Amino acid sequence: MSEVAPEAPDRDSAVAAHRGDPPAEQRRMARSAAVVDRSHRGVIAVPGEDRLSWLHLLLTQHVSELPADTGTEALILDLQGRVQHHMVVAHADDVVYLDTEPGELPELLDYLTKMVFWSKVQPRDATAEFAVLSVVGPDTAAVLTAAGVPVPEQPHGVLALPGGGVVHRMPWPGVDAADLLVPRADQPAWWARLTAAGAHEAGTMAFEALRVEAGRPRLGVDTDERTIPHEVGWIGAAVHLTKGCYRGQETVARVANLGRPPRRLVLLHLDAGDEHLPGPGAPVTLGGRPVGRVGTVVQHHELGPVALALVKRSVPVDADLVAGTEEYAAPARIDPDSVPEEEAAPPPGRAAQSGLRH
């Protein structure tokens, strides 16, 4: 595993980082299919007849009419529109399941519980009931079929599993993937079942490498306390622009209508050995001036050392950057393919303002 700054926490320490050969695990995940233990993620179950209308008022995603056997992603923002929580959402068997980053569940569940009021919902911590296993790779559907698992349609199809839990077809981190919420007591049996069906064993290092390659952010690693959804590509995927009635919606609408966010998430190519790679939260500098922050850092089986980073929108794509400081510093370049295309036309609100001025 690549070394990072000593103060960088390992959020995945509760599960296996690898299964003996990290580069080979990445290759198998990218070319066939692999299964990863992500059972350290928190799971919240939300039953009750008001579950969809209630969640619709709290989440950034349009879920008031989320059909059964479908899923999505969603955020919870603060009053200033900054991201506080990210969750993967699955709706099946009259229950909405929210799975979240390790360590995030207590705060999220506390917030949800306080917002129940008179709604007919019963949000509860279901982490002891369900564990997350992820199958990733182009052969995901074939593995699920061979394991006797129903195969949902892409993207974000959800189906109930025999014996409890759900399978949720995911559009990332690779070309195909599925998250299985399986009964925690049956987790070893499910692992054996999926590997017998053709999924190679892999650890979180391989999963993270493909996630970074796909440019998908991770809350608390690729985001900071100032991050707004527009900066990290969560508009559409986790934020519905035409719905209102959620905390922080004004900031989302203002950025969408009047301007562009101050930062953007990019992929950095790092020129350094394992022992000199920066860690999450390290600065990105240009000419000695801070212009951003490092997020997830990985050793990719084809790209080499790469990282996600939040940088100022004004930073030129071809700039010579430095990621980190002192012994954990590395020359860095932005991958131009990771930079979102700017809209040719100005945002509608700014265009209207310009028309009024003239």
N, C-alpha and C positions, 0 to 999 in steps of 0.2 A: 504493500500500500504506500502511496506517495505520502511523504511527511509534510505536515503543515505546521504553522506556528503553534507552539505548545499550548497557548490559551484557547485554541479552537476546540469547541466541544464536539464529541462524536455522538450525533443524535441516533445513530444506528447501532450502538454498541451492544444492545440487547439481542441482536440477531446476527447471523453469520455474515461477515464481510465478503468472504469468498469460500469456495469449496476445494481449494488446493491449487488452482491455476487461473487467476483472474483474467489474463488476456484470452485464454481459450474459452472461458465462460462468456466473455463478450462476443467472441466470434460465433459461438453456437447460438447465442441469443439473437444476433443479427442475421444469421443465415438459416436457422431452423427454429428451435423453440427451447426455452429454458424456464424453470420454475424457481421463484425467489420467495423466501420466507420474509414477509413484511408484517408479521404478527404483533409487532410492537406498536402498530398504529392504533389509535383510539377509535372506538366504534360507539356511536349513539343511535339508539332505536327510537323512532317517533311514531307510535301508534295513535289511534284516535280519529274520530270522524272529521275533525277540523284540521288534520295534519297539513294538508296542502294549502288551504287558505291562510292558516296561521304562519307557516314557513314563508309564504309569499310576502308577508309583511316585513319579514326580518332579513331575508336573503336578497342578494343582488340579482339572482336569476329568476326568470319567470317560471314559477312552479305551481301556480294556482290550478292549472289544468294539466299537470304532468301526468300523462297516462300511466296506468299500471304497466309494469314490465319495461320501463324506460328509466334512464338516469341522466345525470348532467354533472356539472361542477358549479360551485357557488362560493361566494365570499360573504363575510360580515365586515362592515366598515365602521369606523368611528364617525363622529359628527363632522370631522374635517375631510371625510372621504378617504382616509388612509386605511390600508388593509390590516385587519386584526386577525381574521381567521379565514382559512381556505378549507374546503371540504369536497369530497367526492360523494355524490348523491345517488342513491338507488331506491327505486320505488317498486315494491313487489309484495303480494299477499297482505295488502292493507297496512303496510308498514313502510316508512321512509327510513333508510339507513344513511347515516352520515359518517364517513370515516375520515379521520383527521391526522395531522402530524403527531408524532410521539410527544407527549407532555402538554399538548394543547387542550386535551379534553376537559380537565377540571374547570378551566376558565370559560370555555365555550358552553359546557353544560350548565354552569352557574348562570350565565347570561340567558340561555334559553329557558331555564326554569323560572327565572324572575319575570320573564315576558309571557308566561302562560295566562295569567289573569283568569278570565272565565272561559277560555277556549277549551274545547274538548280534545285535549292532547295529553300524553303522558311521556315526555322525553325521559330516557333513562340511559345510564351507562351500560352498554352491552359488550364492553371489551372482554369481560370474563366469559361471555357466551360465544363470541365469534372471533376468529383470527383471519387475517388477510394473507392470502397466497396469490402471487401474481405470476401468470404465464405470459411470456413475452417472446415474440418472434413471428416470422411469416408462416410458420406451421402451427400457430396457436389453435386455429379451428380444427385441424386434424388431430391434435393432441386431445382437445376437449371431446371430440367425437369418439376417439379410441378409449377415453376414460369413462364413457357413458354419461357425459355431461351435456345438457342441452346447450346449443350454440346460439346465442342471441345475434340479431342482426347488428351491423355496425351503422353509425357509431352510437354508443351509449344504450345499446339494448341490454335489458336485464331480465333474467329468468330465475325462478326459484330452483334451488337444488334439492334433489331427493335427500331426505333426512334433515333438512333445515339449512338455512343460509341462502345466498344468491350468487349468481355469476353475472358479472357486469363487463360487457365488451368495451374496451378502452381504445381511444385513438392514439395513444402514446404509452410508453416512450418510444417504441419501435414502429414498424409498419403495421403491426397488429399486436394486440395484447388483451388480456382479460384479468380482472380482479375477482377472486373467489372469496366470499365471506363464508367460511366453513365453521361448523361447530368446533369450538376450541378443543373439546375433549377428543374430537376425531381428527385433529390436525395431522398427527403422524400417519394415520391411515390414508388421508387425502394426499399427503406428500408421496407416499408409496404408490398410490393409484395414478397420480400424474406422471411420475417418473417411469412407471411401467408402461404408460401410454406413449412414451417417446420424448418427454420433456427432460432435458439435461438439468442437473443440479447446478445452481448458480447462487452467488451472494449479492449483497446490496451494491458492491462496487461495480458489477456489471450493469445492474439496473440504473445506477446513477450516471454511468458513462453514456448510456444510450439516452437518458433523459437530458443530459447536457447537450449532446449532439442534436437533439430535437428542439433545443431552445425552450424547454418547459421549466418555469421557475418553481422553486420550492420555498414555501413560507418560512421565514426566519433564517434562511441561509442565503437565498438570492434576493430577499427583501429586507428592508430595515424599517425603522419606526416612521419613516416619511413616505414610504412607497404608496403610490396610488395605482389603481388597476391599469390605467392606460400605459404606464411605464413598462410593464412586464408582460404585455400581451394577453391579459385576462379579459379584455373586452370581447364579447361574443362567447368565448369558451366558458366564462364564469360570470359575466355581467351582461344583462339584457338592457340595451340602451333605451328601449321604448317603455319600460315599466318604471313606475315611481314607487312612492310609499315605502322607502327603506332608508335607514340612517346613512347619511353620506351621499345620497343621490344627487344633491345639488352640485357637489364637486365633480362628479362623473359627468353630469349634463353640461356644466360650464366648460370643462376641458373638451368635450365632444363638439360643442357648438362654437366656442370662441377661440380655441387655440390648441396647441400641442403640449404634451407633458414636458417638464424640464429635463427628464432623463429617459434613457431607453436601455433595454436589456440587450446585450450583444454577446457574441462568442469571441473570446480572446484566445489566440494561439500564443503559448508561452515558450520562451527560449531558455530553458533551465533544466537541470537534472532534478531527480526526486528530492534530493536533500535541500534544494533551494526554492521549492515551490511555496507560494504564499498561501495563507488560509482564508476562510470566509471572514469578511469584514475588513481585510487589509485594504489600504488605499490604492487607487489607480492614479498615477500622476503623469502629467505632460509638462516637460520642461521644469520639473520640480514643483509644479502646482497641482494640488489635488483636483481631480476631475471625475472621480467616481469611486466605487467600492467593488472589491472582489466578492463573488458568491461561491458557488460550488466549484471545486478544483478536482479534476480527474486525469488519469492516464488512459487515453482512448487507444484502442487496439490499432486504429488506422491513423488517427489525427495526432497522436502523441499527447503531450501535456496541454490541456485546454481548460478554460474556465468560463463560467457565465459571469458577467459583470454589469453593474448599473453605472452608466457613464452619462455625462452631460450631453444633451442633444447637439451642442455646438462643437463637440470634439470631431475633427475630421476623420473620415473612415481610414485614411492612410497614415494617421499619426503614429509616431514612434512613442509608445507608452511604456511605463514601468508599473508592474503590478507587485505590491508589497514594499517592504522596507528592509534595509540592512541585510542579514543573511537569508531572509526569505523574499528577496526581491528578484524579479525576473523581467527581462525585456518582453514586451507584449505587443501584438498587432491585432486589430479588429478583423474578424472574418467578414468580408463585405457581403457575403450571402446571408449573414445573420441580421443585417440591418434592415428593419422594416422599410418598405417603399413609402415615401412621402406621397400624400395625396396631391395630385396635380392642381386641384382647385382648393381654395381656402375653405376652412370650415364654414358652415352656413351662417352661423352667428356673426363671424368676422366679416363675411361677404355683405351681410345686411348692414353692419356698422359702417363699412366702407361706402355703401350706397347712400346712407344717410348723410355722411360727411360731404359727399360730392353733390 
